[in-house]
Amino acid sequence: MQLKIMPKKKRLSAGRAPLMLFLCQMISALEVPLDPKLLEDLVQPPTITQQSPKDYIIDPRENIVIQCEAKGKPPPSFSWTRNGTHFDIDKDPLVTMKPGSGTLTINIMSEGKAETYEGVYQCTARNERGAAISNNIVIRPSRSPLWTKEKLEPITLRNGQSLVLPCRPPVGLPPPIIFWMDNSFQRLPQSERVSQGLNGDLYFSNVLPEDTREDYICYARFNHTQTIQQKQPISVKVISVDELNDTIAANLSDTEFYGAKSHRQRPPTFLTPDGNTSRKEELRGNVLSLECIAEGLPTPIIYWIKEDGTLPVNRTFYRNFKKTLQIVQVTEADSGNYQCIAKNSLGAIHHTISVTVKAAPYWIIAPQNLVLSPEEDGTLICRANGNPKPRISWLSNGVPIEIAPDDPSRKIDGDTIIFSKVQERSSAVYQCNASNEYGYLLANAFVNVLAEPPRILTSANTLYQVIANRPALLDCAFFGSPLPVIEWFKDAKGSALREDIYVLHENGTLEIPVAQKDSTGTYTCVARNKLGMAKNDVHLEIKDPTRIIKQPEYAVVQRGSTVSFECKVKHDHTLIPTVTWLKDHGELPNDGRFTVDKDYLVVADVNDDDGGTYTCVANTTLDNVSASAVLSVVAPTPTPAPIYDVPNPPFDLELTDQLDRSVQLSWTPGDDNNSPITKFIIEYEDAMHEPGLWHHQAEVPGTQTTAQLKLSPYVNYSFRVMAENNLGRSLPSEASEQYLTKAAEPDKNPTAVEGLGSEPDNLVITWKPLNGFESNGPGLQYKVSWRQKDGDDEWTSVVVANVSKYIVSGTPTFVPYLIKVQALNDAGFAPEPAAVMGHSGEDLPMVAPGNVHVNVVNSTLAEVHWDPVPLKSIRGHLQGYRIYYWKTQSSLTRNRRHIEKKILTFQGSKTHGMLPGLEPFSHYTLNVRVVNGKGEGPASPDKVFNTPEGVPSAPSSLKIVNPTLDSLTLEWEPPSHPNGILTEYTLKYQPINSTHELGPLVDLKIPANKTRWILKNLNISTRYKFYFYAQTAAGSGSQITEEAITTVDEGKLAGILPPDVGAGKAMASRQVDIATQGWFIGLMCAVALLILILLIVCFIRRNKGGKYPVKEKEDAHADPEIQPMKEDDGTFGEYSDAEDHKPLKKGSRTPSDRTVKKEDSDDSLVDYGEGVNGQFNEDGSFIGQYSGKKEKEPAEGNESSEAPSPVNAMNSFV
């Protein structure tokens, strides 16, 4: 047995409750261990280890055994008192004491009576160090007396009345258990109406005829003597109203008959307890039972409440159909008023029970044994509570301390004894007695004064084997007085093990909370006190856990087939596992169909009884694991096609060969799901710098299950593996254990090092810092160094924190510098970095470009030349030259307008550039400036130049008004951009005949100052096309076109319509006499014929035919786009513009020879009046309208109007 000197631990983290139970044995705290070697020369006062209960009820038919066991060194002797006086067992031949024990045996079976030995007994165990005493043991024989003889009269009562059948059993020891049965020993049924009270009586809230019987028997069972006593049977007869009236008729007048109602309903009243209030007292820790039984009709229901609080949820129970309320483990807080309420449909009644909870003494602090060395101090504390408050008294070696021998080292202070500078003679056994009117407590606690050097009781060189990642507990049972100090060492190292990694329990046990492989070794326990030192070596081996890496899988098989379950076990190579298969948590059937072969369980010729749960259990001497799978047996079905899918995730990741810059990772592949694994992808997570982010580490072929991985310093690695086949990639495996690599100096320096000034007198050095993964260790910093390139200055250096910028102030403007940025951490510096060149801050250029001159190339383009500025005056990186130019005024109008400056920048060191997009015949001013990274320098002196004349734009507008029989008036507006001085206008026009052929072109010059012109001597009712443009000395500008016709000679409406905005055409009408047209006469005949046919066939056939006679026009114009009438549906075809017949566009230029080509001006038939605007005159002649068409400049697109269909005109006529 080990010495448990102190019950507490120096440190015990949360979650180690089982460990605490293992380590802390409170019962044996502070006792001298009974180690055989230790007991040879170590004394100990007596300690009572076993005794009979305080209230000891014995069976008078058996011998009386009163127990008293104790231990001590030397072994204690025993004596007894009876009723406060010495009990001399040698004088009573019936009393014997067990050898080496204080247990008494009183032989009353041969002779004597148990009543003779009733009394209060107390045992004393004594040796040279003191005396311990037992509790007062009260001996009483059990009693089971008979019921007194009594004559019980039959009970007759009316249906619905209440009834109480008394039991009143004889008083026994202990009290009997009461129950009601009939003559057949069958328990009587109970309900809300009929129930047994706590006193044993049987209560009827109201009786019914079926309650009539002659064998209501109360039984009392005395458990101690295993006897049952029976009361005389009680006869009960319940009579109905009819029976009662028959009885009354024979003896009374008719006026006393009962009514037809069988019984009278009434509100509840209580059968027990009596009155409105009552009191109940109970002791702390007992069961509080409160009872209320009511009578009434209908049968009342009972409810319970606590007036000044709520009933405790987990300790409250209702018995006997809620007529009894029980509260277990009652405490003082349960005191108060409890109310029971009886309720039926006619009313309610309540009773209040005032509950007081008293308490026999109970321990707050029980005294504990003290082992002290000479001259030490100590205390014995005896603290108890109860209601009323218990009285504390002390005894020494069984004698009241007031009359015990005096001890100068002892001082009594109420419930505490204080010891100061004890000596060996101070050894004694002290008893503390706490008592009140409800009971007492007695506790022994010895004070043992010893002077002993440390002794280690754990066997030397004990080997402990522990599974990795589990707690390891290394024992060091010890003893010594004074109490030794315990230290642990590993592998003979000079420093004791620290408590931040290990847990040192105060009983000497060393706990390694999570044992790892590196925990293996020899551990030395050293115990020291002022009298000496002792040590002991134990050995610890850490074993790999046993794991099932391939578990059996759920299987559904057909009857008659064979199924196999795989259970692949991985274990420590020094442990030998045993693999056992179970079925439904029991042994496998003793059947030859079940075979176990290495990692497999095979079941052949499967039948329905084979279905169930199969469990693989792998056991070693240190651990065990299990895995289960369910087998379902089904009827045979067609074999399904195999399922192809991505692989299952790998599992069982393990890290081995852990070095500073590498580690080996191994894993077990998951199921390939019928598609071979082609490769494994390994990813890592850096939990220190980028937790939750996974990076690609490596890839290995699908046949490989290990990989040697290169690592970086100071990274907390976790790895995961994914498998890939032709169908895709699996889910990631579970993450491996973490592996933190050691810190090292950085392998690389920051990149993107630059030196640029933000001000003329500084140098801003920037770089891309290393990330956490690249830092290789804690304390990442940067050494920034710089010096002027063109000079002999030494390097200037500064170490900065983990930033990305450093500003050097007080530098000269735009001077080249050499710059270096080197990384460093707590482990050292990165390799020497290469120097890069930068420049200090720029300033604005000081000099403007000189010798600026301009060469005008044409009216819209000029070339500018300048001399470069000196490089030193630029004071920065040359970005280029910038030309500012603006038009000051027009050479034509001389009017000043808002000056809008334009800018052109020429990159690099160019000394000339072109200015495009100038306006002809204009005055321009320009200057040139040099540009660097800071901005622009001063401007060169302004340079003025002029652009020559250019050709004008087209006239702004052209209108033809006031048409007459032989004249047309033209009005226009000058060009918006004359681009010079206008010299004249040119007007060209030509007639268009009825077949759209162009006539001869007439060319007419008009003075530049004119904006109106009348053309005379034109043909009557003739269409003309006009071309109009302006001229300067540089040449002719763009032309504008228009069309119009002269009026008809009959004075009818004719003129010029405004141009069509959408299509850019101006349509003109012409007179057509359709009554004389051959196609019209043919059409009329066709219509008449059609009507005649329709009348003949009585509208059965619809019109499906009729051709539109436009043959003449189709032949005349040869227009392939004119569609014939469709014979299949009786509709007319539509005309559309052909590409070859599009009208002239507004603003189109004439050829260079100023002639108009015929094919450019031909119009198709659609330009004429067979459209929606056509109508008939009073004489039946058709009046169409003709619109002139404007030509557009090519830049404006080829828009045209689609010709209206002649079908509309025909439909209007019909």
Secondary structure as the mmCIF struct_conf table of DSSP 4:
data_model
#
loop_
_struct_conf.conf_type_id
_struct_conf.id
_struct_conf.beg_label_comp_id
_struct_conf.beg_label_asym_id
_struct_conf.beg_label_seq_id
_struct_conf.end_label_comp_id
_struct_conf.end_label_asym_id
_struct_conf.end_label_seq_id
BEND BEND1 PRO A 7 LYS A 8
STRN STRN1 LYS A 9 LYS A 9
BEND BEND2 LYS A 10 LYS A 10
TURN_TY1_P TURN_TY1_P1 ALA A 14 GLY A 15
HELX_RH_AL_P HELX_RH_AL_P1 ALA A 17 LEU A 23
HELX_RH_3T_P HELX_RH_3T_P1 MET A 26 SER A 28
TURN_TY1_P TURN_TY1_P2 ALA A 29 LEU A 30
HELX_RH_AL_P HELX_RH_AL_P2 PRO A 36 LEU A 39
TURN_TY1_P TURN_TY1_P3 GLU A 40 GLU A 40
BEND BEND3 ASP A 41 ASP A 41
STRN STRN2 GLN A 44 GLN A 51
BEND BEND4 LYS A 54 LYS A 54
STRN STRN3 ASP A 55 ILE A 58
TURN_TY1_P TURN_TY1_P4 PRO A 60 ARG A 61
BEND BEND5 GLU A 62 GLU A 62
STRN STRN4 ILE A 64 ILE A 66
STRN STRN5 CYS A 68 LYS A 73
BEND BEND6 PRO A 74 PRO A 74
HELX_LH_PP_P HELX_LH_PP_P1 PRO A 75 PRO A 76
STRN STRN6 SER A 77 ARG A 82
TURN_TY1_P TURN_TY1_P5 ASN A 83 GLY A 84
STRN STRN7 THR A 85 HIS A 86
HELX_RH_3T_P HELX_RH_3T_P2 ILE A 89 LYS A 91
TURN_TY1_P TURN_TY1_P6 PRO A 93 LEU A 94
STRN STRN8 VAL A 95 MET A 97
TURN_TY1_P TURN_TY1_P7 PRO A 99 GLY A 100
BEND BEND7 SER A 101 SER A 101
STRN STRN9 LEU A 104 ILE A 106
TURN_TY1_P TURN_TY1_P8 ILE A 108 SER A 110
BEND BEND8 GLU A 111 GLU A 111
HELX_RH_3T_P HELX_RH_3T_P3 ALA A 114 TYR A 117
STRN STRN10 GLY A 119 ASN A 127
TURN_TY1_P TURN_TY1_P9 GLU A 128 ARG A 129
STRN STRN11 GLY A 130 ILE A 133
STRN STRN12 ILE A 137 PRO A 141
STRN STRN13 ARG A 143 ARG A 143
HELX_LH_PP_P HELX_LH_PP_P2 PRO A 145 LYS A 149
HELX_LH_PP_P HELX_LH_PP_P3 LYS A 151 PRO A 154
STRN STRN14 ILE A 155 ARG A 158
TURN_TY1_P TURN_TY1_P10 ASN A 159 GLY A 160
STRN STRN15 LEU A 163 LEU A 165
HELX_LH_PP_P HELX_LH_PP_P4 PRO A 169 VAL A 171
STRN STRN16 LEU A 173 LEU A 173
BEND BEND9 PRO A 174 PRO A 174
HELX_LH_PP_P HELX_LH_PP_P5 PRO A 175 PRO A 176
STRN STRN17 ILE A 177 MET A 181
TURN_TY1_P TURN_TY1_P11 ASN A 183 SER A 184
BEND BEND10 PHE A 185 PHE A 185
HELX_LH_PP_P HELX_LH_PP_P6 GLN A 186 GLN A 186
STRN STRN18 ARG A 187 ARG A 187
HELX_LH_PP_P HELX_LH_PP_P7 LEU A 188 PRO A 189
BEND BEND11 GLU A 192 ARG A 193
STRN STRN19 VAL A 194 GLN A 196
TURN_TY1_P TURN_TY1_P12 LEU A 198 ASN A 199
BEND BEND12 GLY A 200 GLY A 200
STRN STRN20 LEU A 202 PHE A 204
BEND BEND13 SER A 205 ASN A 206
HELX_RH_3T_P HELX_RH_3T_P4 PRO A 209 ASP A 211
STRN STRN21 ARG A 213 PHE A 222
TURN_TY1_P TURN_TY1_P13 ASN A 223 GLN A 226
STRN STRN22 THR A 227 GLN A 230
HELX_LH_PP_P HELX_LH_PP_P8 LYS A 231 PRO A 233
STRN STRN23 ILE A 234 ILE A 239
HELX_RH_AL_P HELX_RH_AL_P3 VAL A 241 ALA A 249
TURN_TY1_P TURN_TY1_P14 ALA A 250 ASN A 251
BEND BEND14 LEU A 252 LEU A 252
HELX_RH_3T_P HELX_RH_3T_P5 ASP A 254 GLU A 256
BEND BEND15 ALA A 260 ALA A 260
BEND BEND16 SER A 262 HIS A 263
STRN STRN24 ARG A 266 THR A 272
BEND BEND17 PRO A 273 PRO A 273
BEND BEND18 GLY A 275 ASN A 276
STRN STRN25 THR A 277 LEU A 283
TURN_TY1_P TURN_TY1_P15 ARG A 284 GLY A 285
BEND BEND19 ASN A 286 ASN A 286
STRN STRN26 LEU A 288 GLU A 291
STRN STRN27 ILE A 293 LEU A 297
BEND BEND20 PRO A 298 PRO A 298
HELX_LH_PP_P HELX_LH_PP_P9 THR A 299 PRO A 300
STRN STRN28 ILE A 301 LYS A 306
TURN_TY1_P TURN_TY1_P16 GLU A 307 ASP A 308
BEND BEND21 GLY A 309 GLY A 309
TURN_TY1_P TURN_TY1_P17 VAL A 313 ARG A 315
STRN STRN29 THR A 316 ARG A 319
TURN_TY1_P TURN_TY1_P18 ASN A 320 LYS A 323
STRN STRN30 THR A 324 ILE A 327
BEND BEND22 VAL A 328 GLN A 329
HELX_RH_3T_P HELX_RH_3T_P6 GLU A 332 ASP A 334
STRN STRN31 GLY A 336 ASN A 344
TURN_TY1_P TURN_TY1_P19 SER A 345 LEU A 346
STRN STRN32 GLY A 347 ILE A 365
STRN STRN33 LEU A 370 LEU A 372
TURN_TY1_P TURN_TY1_P20 PRO A 374 GLU A 375
STRN STRN34 GLY A 378 ILE A 381
STRN STRN35 ARG A 383 ASN A 387
BEND BEND23 PRO A 388 PRO A 388
HELX_LH_PP_P HELX_LH_PP_P10 LYS A 389 PRO A 390
STRN STRN36 ARG A 391 SER A 396
TURN_TY1_P TURN_TY1_P21 ASN A 397 GLY A 398
STRN STRN37 VAL A 399 PRO A 400
TURN_TY1_P TURN_TY1_P22 ILE A 401 ILE A 403
BEND BEND24 ALA A 404 ALA A 404
HELX_LH_PP_P HELX_LH_PP_P11 PRO A 405 ASP A 406
TURN_TY1_P TURN_TY1_P23 PRO A 408 SER A 409
STRN STRN38 ARG A 410 ASP A 413
TURN_TY1_P TURN_TY1_P24 GLY A 414 ASP A 415
STRN STRN39 THR A 416 PHE A 419
BEND BEND25 LYS A 421 LYS A 421
HELX_RH_3T_P HELX_RH_3T_P7 GLU A 424 SER A 426
STRN STRN40 ALA A 428 ASN A 436
TURN_TY1_P TURN_TY1_P25 GLU A 437 TYR A 438
STRN STRN41 GLY A 439 VAL A 449
STRN STRN42 GLU A 452 ILE A 456
BEND BEND26 THR A 458 THR A 458
HELX_LH_PP_P HELX_LH_PP_P12 SER A 459 SER A 459
TURN_TY1_P TURN_TY1_P26 ALA A 460 ASN A 461
STRN STRN43 THR A 462 ILE A 467
TURN_TY1_P TURN_TY1_P27 ALA A 468 ASN A 469
BEND BEND27 ARG A 470 ARG A 470
STRN STRN44 ALA A 472 LEU A 474
STRN STRN45 PHE A 478 SER A 481
BEND BEND28 PRO A 482 PRO A 482
HELX_LH_PP_P HELX_LH_PP_P13 LEU A 483 PRO A 484
STRN STRN46 VAL A 485 LYS A 490
TURN_TY1_P TURN_TY1_P28 ASP A 491 ALA A 492
BEND BEND29 GLY A 494 SER A 495
HELX_LH_PP_P HELX_LH_PP_P14 ALA A 496 ARG A 498
TURN_TY1_P TURN_TY1_P29 GLU A 499 ILE A 501
BEND BEND30 TYR A 502 TYR A 502
STRN STRN47 VAL A 503 LEU A 504
STRN STRN48 HIS A 505 HIS A 505
TURN_TY1_P TURN_TY1_P30 GLU A 506 ASN A 507
BEND BEND31 GLY A 508 GLY A 508
STRN STRN49 LEU A 510 ILE A 512
BEND BEND32 PRO A 513 VAL A 514
HELX_RH_3T_P HELX_RH_3T_P8 LYS A 517 SER A 519
STRN STRN50 GLY A 521 ASN A 529
TURN_TY1_P TURN_TY1_P31 LYS A 530 LEU A 531
STRN STRN51 GLY A 532 LYS A 543
HELX_LH_PP_P HELX_LH_PP_P15 ASP A 544 THR A 546
STRN STRN52 ARG A 547 LYS A 550
STRN STRN53 ALA A 555 GLN A 558
TURN_TY1_P TURN_TY1_P32 ARG A 559 GLY A 560
STRN STRN54 VAL A 563 GLU A 566
STRN STRN55 LYS A 568 LYS A 570
TURN_TY1_P TURN_TY1_P33 HIS A 573 THR A 574
BEND BEND33 LEU A 575 LEU A 575
STRN STRN56 THR A 578 LYS A 583
TURN_TY1_P TURN_TY1_P34 ASP A 584 HIS A 585
STRN STRN57 GLY A 586 GLU A 587
HELX_LH_PP_P HELX_LH_PP_P16 LEU A 588 PRO A 589
BEND BEND34 ASN A 590 ASN A 590
TURN_TY1_P TURN_TY1_P35 GLY A 592 ARG A 593
STRN STRN58 PHE A 594 ASP A 597
TURN_TY1_P TURN_TY1_P36 LYS A 598 ASP A 599
STRN STRN59 TYR A 600 VAL A 603
BEND BEND35 ASP A 605 ASP A 605
HELX_RH_3T_P HELX_RH_3T_P9 ASP A 608 ASP A 610
STRN STRN60 GLY A 612 ASN A 619
BEND BEND36 THR A 621 LEU A 622
STRN STRN61 ASN A 624 VAL A 634
HELX_LH_PP_P HELX_LH_PP_P17 PRO A 638 TYR A 644
HELX_LH_PP_P HELX_LH_PP_P18 VAL A 646 PRO A 650
STRN STRN62 PHE A 651 THR A 656
BEND BEND37 ASP A 657 ASP A 657
BEND BEND38 ASP A 660 ARG A 661
STRN STRN63 SER A 662 THR A 668
TURN_TY1_P TURN_TY1_P37 ASN A 673 ASN A 674
BEND BEND39 SER A 675 SER A 675
STRN STRN64 LYS A 679 ASP A 686
TURN_TY1_P TURN_TY1_P38 ALA A 687 HIS A 689
STRN STRN65 GLU A 690 PRO A 701
TURN_TY1_P TURN_TY1_P39 GLY A 702 THR A 703
STRN STRN66 THR A 706 LYS A 710
BEND BEND40 PRO A 713 TYR A 714
STRN STRN67 ASN A 716 ASN A 725
TURN_TY1_P TURN_TY1_P40 ASN A 726 LEU A 727
STRN STRN68 GLY A 728 ARG A 729
HELX_LH_PP_P HELX_LH_PP_P19 SER A 730 ALA A 735
STRN STRN69 TYR A 739 LEU A 740
HELX_LH_PP_P HELX_LH_PP_P20 THR A 741 ALA A 743
BEND BEND41 ASP A 747 LYS A 748
STRN STRN70 THR A 751 LEU A 756
BEND BEND42 SER A 758 GLU A 759
TURN_TY1_P TURN_TY1_P41 PRO A 760 ASP A 761
STRN STRN71 ASN A 762 LYS A 768
HELX_RH_AL_P HELX_RH_AL_P4 GLY A 772 SER A 775
BEND BEND43 GLY A 777 GLY A 779
STRN STRN72 GLN A 781 GLN A 788
BEND BEND44 LYS A 789 GLY A 791
HELX_LH_PP_P HELX_LH_PP_P21 ASP A 793 TRP A 795
STRN STRN73 THR A 796 VAL A 800
BEND BEND45 ASN A 802 ASN A 802
BEND BEND46 SER A 804 SER A 804
STRN STRN74 LYS A 805 SER A 809
BEND BEND47 GLY A 810 GLY A 810
HELX_LH_PP_P HELX_LH_PP_P22 THR A 811 PRO A 812
TURN_TY1_P TURN_TY1_P42 THR A 813 PHE A 814
STRN STRN75 PRO A 816 ASN A 825
TURN_TY1_P TURN_TY1_P43 ASP A 826 ALA A 827
STRN STRN76 GLY A 828 PHE A 829
HELX_LH_PP_P HELX_LH_PP_P23 ALA A 830 ALA A 835
STRN STRN77 VAL A 836 HIS A 839
STRN STRN78 GLY A 850 ASN A 858
TURN_TY1_P TURN_TY1_P44 SER A 859 THR A 860
STRN STRN79 LEU A 861 ASP A 867
HELX_LH_PP_P HELX_LH_PP_P24 PRO A 868 PRO A 870
HELX_RH_AL_P HELX_RH_AL_P5 LEU A 871 ILE A 874
BEND BEND48 GLY A 876 GLY A 876
STRN STRN80 LEU A 878 SER A 890
TURN_TY1_P TURN_TY1_P45 SER A 891 THR A 893
STRN STRN81 ARG A 896 ARG A 896
STRN STRN82 LYS A 902 GLN A 907
TURN_TY1_P TURN_TY1_P46 GLY A 908 SER A 909
STRN STRN83 HIS A 912 LEU A 915
BEND BEND49 GLY A 917 GLY A 917
HELX_LH_PP_P HELX_LH_PP_P25 LEU A 918 GLU A 919
BEND BEND50 PRO A 920 PHE A 921
STRN STRN84 SER A 922 ASN A 932
BEND BEND51 GLY A 933 LYS A 934
STRN STRN85 GLU A 936 GLU A 936
HELX_LH_PP_P HELX_LH_PP_P26 PRO A 938 ASP A 942
STRN STRN86 LYS A 943 ASN A 946
STRN STRN87 PRO A 955 VAL A 961
BEND BEND52 LEU A 965 ASP A 966
STRN STRN88 LEU A 968 PRO A 975
BEND BEND53 SER A 976 SER A 976
BEND BEND54 GLY A 980 GLY A 980
STRN STRN89 LEU A 982 ILE A 992
TURN_TY1_P TURN_TY1_P47 SER A 994 THR A 995
STRN STRN90 LEU A 998 LEU A 998
STRN STRN91 VAL A 1002 PRO A 1007
TURN_TY1_P TURN_TY1_P48 ALA A 1008 ASN A 1009
BEND BEND55 THR A 1011 THR A 1011
STRN STRN92 ARG A 1012 LEU A 1015
BEND BEND56 ASN A 1017 ASN A 1017
HELX_LH_PP_P HELX_LH_PP_P27 LEU A 1018 ASN A 1019
TURN_TY1_P TURN_TY1_P49 ILE A 1020 SER A 1021
STRN STRN93 ARG A 1023 THR A 1032
TURN_TY1_P TURN_TY1_P50 ALA A 1033 ALA A 1034
STRN STRN94 GLY A 1035 SER A 1036
STRN STRN95 ILE A 1040 ILE A 1045
HELX_LH_PP_P HELX_LH_PP_P28 THR A 1046 VAL A 1048
TURN_TY1_P TURN_TY1_P51 ASP A 1049 GLU A 1050
HELX_LH_PP_P HELX_LH_PP_P29 LEU A 1057 ASP A 1060
TURN_TY1_P TURN_TY1_P52 VAL A 1061 ALA A 1063
STRN STRN96 MET A 1067 ALA A 1068
STRN STRN97 GLN A 1071 GLN A 1071
HELX_RH_3T_P HELX_RH_3T_P10 ILE A 1074 THR A 1076
HELX_RH_AL_P HELX_RH_AL_P6 GLY A 1078 ILE A 1096
TURN_TY1_P TURN_TY1_P53 VAL A 1097 PHE A 1099
BEND BEND57 ARG A 1101 ARG A 1101
HELX_LH_PP_P HELX_LH_PP_P30 ARG A 1102 ASN A 1103
HELX_RH_AL_P HELX_RH_AL_P7 LYS A 1111 HIS A 1117
TURN_TY1_P TURN_TY1_P54 PRO A 1120 GLU A 1121
HELX_LH_PP_P HELX_LH_PP_P31 ILE A 1122 MET A 1125
STRN STRN98 LYS A 1126 LYS A 1126
TURN_TY1_P TURN_TY1_P55 GLU A 1127 GLY A 1130
STRN STRN99 THR A 1131 THR A 1131
HELX_LH_PP_P HELX_LH_PP_P32 PHE A 1132 GLY A 1133
HELX_RH_3T_P HELX_RH_3T_P11 GLU A 1139 HIS A 1141
HELX_LH_PP_P HELX_LH_PP_P33 LYS A 1142 LYS A 1145
TURN_TY1_P TURN_TY1_P56 LYS A 1146 GLY A 1147
HELX_LH_PP_P HELX_LH_PP_P34 SER A 1148 PRO A 1151
TURN_TY1_P TURN_TY1_P57 SER A 1152 ASP A 1153
BEND BEND58 ARG A 1154 ARG A 1154
HELX_RH_AL_P HELX_RH_AL_P8 LYS A 1158 SER A 1161
HELX_RH_3T_P HELX_RH_3T_P12 LEU A 1165 ASP A 1167
BEND BEND59 TYR A 1168 GLY A 1169
BEND BEND60 GLY A 1171 GLY A 1171
TURN_TY1_P TURN_TY1_P58 VAL A 1172 ASN A 1173
STRN STRN100 GLN A 1175 PHE A 1176
TURN_TY1_P TURN_TY1_P59 GLU A 1178 ASP A 1179
BEND BEND61 GLY A 1180 GLY A 1180
STRN STRN101 PHE A 1182 ILE A 1183
STRN STRN102 TYR A 1186 SER A 1187
HELX_RH_3T_P HELX_RH_3T_P13 PRO A 1194 GLU A 1196
HELX_LH_PP_P HELX_LH_PP_P35 SER A 1201 SER A 1205
HELX_RH_AL_P HELX_RH_AL_P9 PRO A 1206 PHE A 1213
#
